[in-house]
């Protein structure tokens, strides 16, 4: 689906999207083979309420999937999954980063990762120089560490499994 030419998002809309993402979103990286091993940012939200993710999908693009669960005896609500990769994930993070509370550090790492990659893209190089790739791998590792116990990605609150 092509992105719509939408009006500029208001500050309140961006803050709402950031709060929604803080509550139920995920920020991570995946290793790609096509970019010679450069980590690719990924963000997604899975929810039962599709209104917000439909608007975000219209504004930022990405993949929106709906799992129809009406026939299941326990879970009667549909599940909406919205995912962004690469530059689209970066653009979304740049827009909502000032309003994030819990996932701000992760968003900053995604922004750093993309800013390291931009000079290589501008030069239209097929390969990243080893130093740039090493920096990117370091940022990706730091992002992964924020999900481990005691990581700074939760703003001090750490989920406890019992």
BABA-50543 format. One record per residue: residue number from 0; x, y, z of N, C-alpha, C in turn; residue in one letter. Coordinates in nm, 3 decimals. Layout:
residues N
SITE num     nxx     nyy     nzz    caxx    cayy    cazz     cxx     cyy     czz residuo
SITE NUM       X       Y       Z       X       Y       Z       X       Y       Z       a
...
//
This chain:
residues 162
SITE num     nxx     nyy     nzz    caxx    cayy    cazz     cxx     cyy     czz residuo
SITE   0   0.085  -0.117   0.000   0.000   0.000   0.000   0.089   0.124   0.000       x
SITE   1   0.064   0.215  -0.088   0.143   0.338  -0.095   0.104   0.431   0.020       x
SITE   2   0.203   0.505   0.066   0.177   0.601   0.173   0.090   0.714   0.120       x
SITE   3  -0.002   0.757   0.200  -0.090   0.867   0.161  -0.021   1.000   0.186       x
SITE   4  -0.059   1.099   0.110  -0.007   1.234   0.134  -0.089   1.293   0.248       x
SITE   5  -0.043   1.270   0.368  -0.115   1.316   0.487  -0.064   1.451   0.531       x
SITE   6  -0.147   1.521   0.604  -0.103   1.647   0.663   0.004   1.616   0.767       x
SITE   7   0.078   1.717   0.803   0.183   1.701   0.905   0.119   1.660   1.038       x
SITE   8   0.177   1.564   1.104   0.124   1.517   1.232   0.141   1.625   1.338       x
SITE   9   0.039   1.639   1.421   0.048   1.737   1.528   0.132   1.679   1.642       x
SITE  10   0.172   1.766   1.731   0.251   1.724   1.846   0.172   1.625   1.933       x
SITE  11   0.043   1.651   1.947  -0.042   1.562   2.028  -0.052   1.424   1.963       x
SITE  12  -0.064   1.418   1.832  -0.073   1.289   1.762   0.057   1.211   1.775       x
SITE  13   0.170   1.279   1.765   0.299   1.211   1.780   0.318   1.162   1.923       x
SITE  14   0.276   1.242   2.019   0.286   1.201   2.159   0.196   1.079   2.186       x
SITE  15   0.077   1.079   2.127  -0.014   0.965   2.143   0.047   0.840   2.081       x
SITE  16   0.102   0.853   1.960   0.165   0.739   1.893   0.284   0.687   1.974       x
SITE  17   0.360   0.779   2.033   0.475   0.739   2.115   0.429   0.665   2.239       x
SITE  18   0.323   0.713   2.304   0.270   0.644   2.421   0.217   0.506   2.387       x
SITE  19   0.150   0.497   2.275   0.098   0.368   2.229   0.214   0.273   2.200       x
SITE  20   0.318   0.325   2.136   0.435   0.243   2.104   0.512   0.206   2.230       x
SITE  21   0.525   0.299   2.323   0.592   0.270   2.451   0.524   0.154   2.523       x
SITE  22   0.391   0.150   2.515   0.316   0.047   2.586   0.322  -0.089   2.518       x
SITE  23   0.320  -0.092   2.386   0.309  -0.222   2.319   0.397  -0.243   2.200       x
SITE  24   0.497  -0.160   2.180   0.582  -0.172   2.063   0.713  -0.244   2.091       x
SITE  25   0.782  -0.279   1.985   0.912  -0.347   1.994   1.009  -0.278   1.901       x
SITE  26   1.131  -0.257   1.948   1.239  -0.200   1.868   1.353  -0.300   1.868       x
SITE  27   1.403  -0.335   1.751   1.514  -0.429   1.744   1.591  -0.415   1.614       x
SITE  28   1.679  -0.511   1.591   1.756  -0.517   1.467   1.756  -0.661   1.417       x
SITE  29   1.765  -0.674   1.286   1.783  -0.806   1.226   1.908  -0.799   1.139       x
SITE  30   1.976  -0.910   1.127   2.094  -0.916   1.041   2.049  -0.942   0.899       x
SITE  31   2.100  -0.865   0.807   2.063  -0.881   0.666   2.181  -0.936   0.589       x
SITE  32   2.152  -1.009   0.485   2.257  -1.058   0.398   2.275  -0.966   0.278       x
SITE  33   2.167  -0.902   0.237   2.171  -0.816   0.119   2.258  -0.693   0.135       x
SITE  34   2.273  -0.643   0.257   2.354  -0.524   0.283   2.488  -0.562   0.343       x
SITE  35   2.535  -0.680   0.310   2.665  -0.727   0.356   2.675  -0.734   0.508       x
SITE  36   2.569  -0.779   0.571   2.572  -0.800   0.714   2.541  -0.678   0.799       x
SITE  37   2.499  -0.569   0.738   2.468  -0.449   0.815   2.336  -0.470   0.889       x
SITE  38   2.330  -0.440   1.019   2.206  -0.459   1.094   2.095  -0.368   1.042       x
SITE  39   1.977  -0.424   1.028   1.861  -0.349   0.978   1.764  -0.323   1.093       x
SITE  40   1.727  -0.196   1.117   1.632  -0.168   1.225   1.493  -0.221   1.192       x
SITE  41   1.425  -0.266   1.295   1.287  -0.313   1.280   1.207  -0.266   1.401       x
SITE  42   1.086  -0.219   1.375   0.993  -0.183   1.482   0.858  -0.246   1.451       x
SITE  43   0.785  -0.285   1.556   0.651  -0.336   1.531   0.563  -0.323   1.653       x
SITE  44   0.433  -0.330   1.624   0.329  -0.326   1.726   0.232  -0.439   1.695       x
SITE  45   0.195  -0.515   1.796   0.087  -0.613   1.783  -0.019  -0.578   1.885       x
SITE  46  -0.143  -0.572   1.840  -0.250  -0.527   1.926  -0.384  -0.582   1.880       x
SITE  47  -0.485  -0.571   1.966  -0.621  -0.608   1.928  -0.697  -0.489   1.870       x
SITE  48  -0.647  -0.367   1.893  -0.716  -0.247   1.849  -0.648  -0.195   1.723       x
SITE  49  -0.716  -0.206   1.612  -0.654  -0.176   1.484  -0.658  -0.031   1.441       x
SITE  50  -0.737   0.054   1.506  -0.752   0.192   1.460  -0.620   0.267   1.457       x
SITE  51  -0.543   0.257   1.565  -0.418   0.332   1.573  -0.316   0.278   1.472       x
SITE  52  -0.302   0.146   1.465  -0.202   0.090   1.372  -0.240   0.114   1.227       x
SITE  53  -0.369   0.123   1.198  -0.410   0.155   1.060  -0.367   0.296   1.022       x
SITE  54  -0.382   0.390   1.114  -0.338   0.527   1.088  -0.187   0.533   1.073       x
SITE  55  -0.114   0.464   1.161   0.033   0.461   1.150   0.077   0.395   1.020       x
SITE  56   0.007   0.293   0.978   0.038   0.227   0.852   0.017   0.321   0.733       x
SITE  57  -0.089   0.400   0.737  -0.112   0.497   0.630  -0.004   0.603   0.626       x
SITE  58   0.043   0.645   0.743   0.142   0.752   0.750   0.283   0.705   0.717       x
SITE  59   0.322   0.588   0.767   0.461   0.543   0.756   0.481   0.423   0.664       x
SITE  60   0.374   0.361   0.618   0.389   0.244   0.533   0.416   0.120   0.617       x
SITE  61   0.492   0.027   0.562   0.524  -0.095   0.634   0.425  -0.205   0.602       x
SITE  62   0.428  -0.308   0.682   0.342  -0.425   0.662   0.237  -0.429   0.772       x
SITE  63   0.112  -0.439   0.732   0.001  -0.450   0.827  -0.068  -0.583   0.801       x
SITE  64  -0.070  -0.667   0.902  -0.134  -0.798   0.890  -0.245  -0.808   0.994       x
SITE  65  -0.353  -0.872   0.953  -0.466  -0.894   1.043  -0.489  -1.043   1.054       x
SITE  66  -0.487  -1.092   1.177  -0.516  -1.233   1.201  -0.658  -1.242   1.254       x
SITE  67  -0.744  -1.302   1.172  -0.885  -1.316   1.209  -0.898  -1.427   1.311       x
SITE  68  -0.941  -1.390   1.432  -0.953  -1.489   1.538  -1.098  -1.504   1.585       x
SITE  69  -1.191  -1.460   1.502  -1.332  -1.464   1.542  -1.380  -1.608   1.561       x
SITE  70  -1.321  -1.703   1.493  -1.365  -1.841   1.502  -1.305  -1.916   1.622       x
SITE  71  -1.208  -1.856   1.689  -1.145  -1.922   1.803  -1.233  -1.907   1.927       x
SITE  72  -1.242  -2.011   2.009  -1.335  -2.006   2.123  -1.292  -1.910   2.233       x
SITE  73  -1.163  -1.890   2.256  -1.119  -1.805   2.366  -1.093  -1.663   2.320       x
SITE  74  -1.011  -1.645   2.220  -0.974  -1.511   2.171  -1.066  -1.473   2.056       x
SITE  75  -1.159  -1.387   2.082  -1.257  -1.349   1.981  -1.219  -1.224   1.901       x
SITE  76  -1.111  -1.158   1.940  -1.073  -1.034   1.874  -0.967  -1.060   1.768       x
SITE  77  -0.971  -0.978   1.664  -0.865  -0.985   1.563  -0.735  -0.935   1.624       x
SITE  78  -0.622  -0.980   1.569  -0.489  -0.932   1.610  -0.431  -0.855   1.492       x
SITE  79  -0.383  -0.735   1.519  -0.321  -0.651   1.418  -0.171  -0.645   1.443       x
SITE  80  -0.095  -0.668   1.339   0.051  -0.663   1.349   0.103  -0.565   1.244       x
SITE  81   0.171  -0.460   1.290   0.226  -0.358   1.201   0.376  -0.356   1.217       x
SITE  82   0.450  -0.371   1.106   0.597  -0.376   1.111   0.659  -0.281   1.011       x
SITE  83   0.770  -0.223   1.055   0.850  -0.135   0.971   0.995  -0.182   0.973       x
SITE  84   1.062  -0.169   0.861   1.203  -0.208   0.851   1.283  -0.093   0.788       x
SITE  85   1.411  -0.088   0.819   1.505   0.002   0.752   1.472   0.149   0.768       x
SITE  86   1.471   0.220   0.654   1.451   0.365   0.655   1.314   0.404   0.711       x
SITE  87   1.212   0.323   0.687   1.079   0.354   0.741   1.080   0.348   0.894       x
SITE  88   1.148   0.248   0.949   1.160   0.237   1.095   1.235   0.357   1.151       x
SITE  89   1.340   0.397   1.082   1.419   0.515   1.123   1.331   0.640   1.124       x
SITE  90   1.254   0.662   1.018   1.169   0.781   1.009   1.066   0.784   1.122       x
SITE  91   1.008   0.669   1.152   0.912   0.660   1.262   0.979   0.692   1.396       x
SITE  92   1.098   0.638   1.418   1.170   0.663   1.543   1.208   0.810   1.558       x
SITE  93   1.250   0.873   1.448   1.285   1.016   1.453   1.163   1.098   1.495       x
SITE  94   1.046   1.063   1.443   0.925   1.140   1.473   0.880   1.125   1.619       x
SITE  95   0.887   1.002   1.674   0.831   0.981   1.808   0.934   0.983   1.920       x
SITE  96   1.063   0.982   1.888   1.167   0.974   1.991   1.156   1.081   2.100       x
SITE  97   1.126   1.207   2.068   1.117   1.307   2.176   1.005   1.279   2.277       x
SITE  98   0.906   1.198   2.239   0.791   1.173   2.325   0.798   1.038   2.396       x
SITE  99   0.895   0.955   2.362   0.907   0.825   2.426   0.957   0.838   2.569       x
SITE 100   0.911   0.750   2.655   0.957   0.746   2.793   1.037   0.619   2.818       x
SITE 101   0.976   0.503   2.798   1.040   0.376   2.830   1.139   0.329   2.723       x
SITE 102   1.112   0.358   2.599   1.194   0.304   2.490   1.279   0.411   2.422       x
SITE 103   1.301   0.521   2.489   1.378   0.630   2.429   1.521   0.589   2.395       x
SITE 104   1.589   0.518   2.484   1.727   0.478   2.457   1.735   0.387   2.335       x
SITE 105   1.641   0.297   2.320   1.639   0.210   2.203   1.616   0.289   2.075       x
SITE 106   1.525   0.385   2.081   1.500   0.469   1.964   1.626   0.547   1.926       x
SITE 107   1.697   0.598   2.025   1.821   0.671   1.998   1.925   0.581   1.933       x
SITE 108   1.930   0.455   1.974   2.025   0.361   1.912   1.989   0.333   1.766       x
SITE 109   1.860   0.321   1.737   1.816   0.301   1.598   1.854   0.423   1.514       x
SITE 110   1.835   0.542   1.569   1.870   0.664   1.496   2.021   0.670   1.472       x
SITE 111   2.101   0.635   1.573   2.247   0.631   1.556   2.287   0.531   1.448       x
SITE 112   2.223   0.416   1.449   2.255   0.312   1.352   2.231   0.361   1.209       x
SITE 113   2.120   0.427   1.189   2.088   0.477   1.054   2.183   0.590   1.014       x
SITE 114   2.220   0.675   1.108   2.309   0.787   1.075   2.449   0.738   1.039       x
SITE 115   2.490   0.624   1.094   2.618   0.565   1.055   2.609   0.512   0.912       x
SITE 116   2.494   0.460   0.876   2.475   0.399   0.746   2.455   0.501   0.634       x
SITE 117   2.404   0.618   0.664   2.369   0.716   0.561   2.484   0.758   0.469       x
SITE 118   2.606   0.783   0.517   2.713   0.821   0.424   2.743   0.714   0.320       x
SITE 119   2.733   0.587   0.359   2.756   0.479   0.263   2.646   0.476   0.158       x
SITE 120   2.522   0.499   0.201   2.411   0.501   0.107   2.426   0.619   0.010       x
SITE 121   2.467   0.736   0.062   2.485   0.855  -0.021   2.592   0.833  -0.128       x
SITE 122   2.697   0.757  -0.093   2.803   0.729  -0.191   2.764   0.617  -0.287       x
SITE 123   2.649   0.554  -0.263   2.600   0.442  -0.343   2.700   0.327  -0.347       x
SITE 124   2.760   0.303  -0.233   2.856   0.192  -0.222   2.781   0.063  -0.197       x
SITE 125   2.834  -0.044  -0.248   2.776  -0.175  -0.221   2.826  -0.232  -0.090       x
SITE 126   2.943  -0.191  -0.048   3.002  -0.243   0.075   3.023  -0.131   0.175       x
SITE 127   3.007  -0.166   0.300   3.039  -0.074   0.408   3.185  -0.092   0.443       x
SITE 128   3.252   0.017   0.478   3.390   0.000   0.521   3.390  -0.073   0.656       x
SITE 129   3.499  -0.144   0.687   3.501  -0.226   0.809   3.475  -0.147   0.937       x
SITE 130   3.522  -0.022   0.944   3.500   0.058   1.063   3.351   0.087   1.082       x
SITE 131   3.282   0.124   0.975   3.139   0.152   0.983   3.062   0.028   1.023       x
SITE 132   3.098  -0.085   0.965   3.030  -0.209   0.999   3.054  -0.247   1.145       x
SITE 133   3.175  -0.224   1.193   3.208  -0.252   1.333   3.127  -0.162   1.426       x
SITE 134   3.114  -0.034   1.390   3.032   0.058   1.470   2.887   0.012   1.474       x
SITE 135   2.835  -0.027   1.359   2.695  -0.070   1.351   2.672  -0.196   1.433       x
SITE 136   2.766  -0.291   1.427   2.753  -0.414   1.505   2.756  -0.382   1.655       x
SITE 137   2.838  -0.284   1.694   2.846  -0.243   1.833   2.713  -0.183   1.881       x
SITE 138   2.653  -0.099   1.799   2.523  -0.038   1.833   2.416  -0.146   1.841       x
SITE 139   2.417  -0.240   1.746   2.318  -0.348   1.746   2.332  -0.432   1.873       x
SITE 140   2.456  -0.458   1.914   2.478  -0.535   2.037   2.428  -0.459   2.160       x
SITE 141   2.452  -0.329   2.162   2.403  -0.247   2.274   2.251  -0.249   2.279       x
SITE 142   2.187  -0.245   2.162   2.042  -0.252   2.154   1.992  -0.386   2.208       x
SITE 143   2.058  -0.494   2.171   2.019  -0.626   2.223   2.035  -0.634   2.375       x
SITE 144   2.138  -0.571   2.427   2.163  -0.576   2.571   2.055  -0.503   2.651       x
SITE 145   1.988  -0.406   2.590   1.882  -0.335   2.662   1.764  -0.426   2.692       x
SITE 146   1.754  -0.539   2.623   1.645  -0.633   2.649   1.680  -0.735   2.755       x
SITE 147   1.806  -0.740   2.796   1.844  -0.836   2.898   1.813  -0.780   3.036       x
SITE 148   1.809  -0.866   3.133   1.779  -0.825   3.270   1.876  -0.716   3.314       x
SITE 149   1.823  -0.608   3.364   1.905  -0.498   3.410   1.942  -0.400   3.301       x
SITE 150   1.895  -0.426   3.177   1.925  -0.335   3.068   1.855  -0.202   3.088       x
SITE 151   1.904  -0.097   3.024   1.847   0.036   3.045   1.729   0.064   2.952       x
SITE 152   1.680  -0.034   2.880   1.572  -0.012   2.787   1.436   0.002   2.851       x
SITE 153   1.424  -0.034   2.977   1.295  -0.027   3.044   1.283   0.091   3.138       x
SITE 154   1.378   0.181   3.135   1.369   0.299   3.220   1.373   0.266   3.368       x
SITE 155   1.444   0.159   3.405   1.455   0.119   3.544   1.365   0.004   3.580       x
SITE 156   1.251  -0.011   3.513   1.163  -0.123   3.541   1.208  -0.244   3.461       x
SITE 157   1.227  -0.354   3.528   1.274  -0.475   3.461   1.167  -0.583   3.476       x
SITE 158   1.122  -0.643   3.363   1.021  -0.747   3.376   1.077  -0.868   3.449       x
SITE 159   0.998  -0.926   3.537   1.043  -1.041   3.616   0.961  -1.162   3.575       x
SITE 160   1.030  -1.269   3.541   0.962  -1.395   3.509   0.964  -1.484   3.631       x
SITE 161   0.852  -1.542   3.662   0.843  -1.632   3.778   0.803  -1.769   3.735       x
//
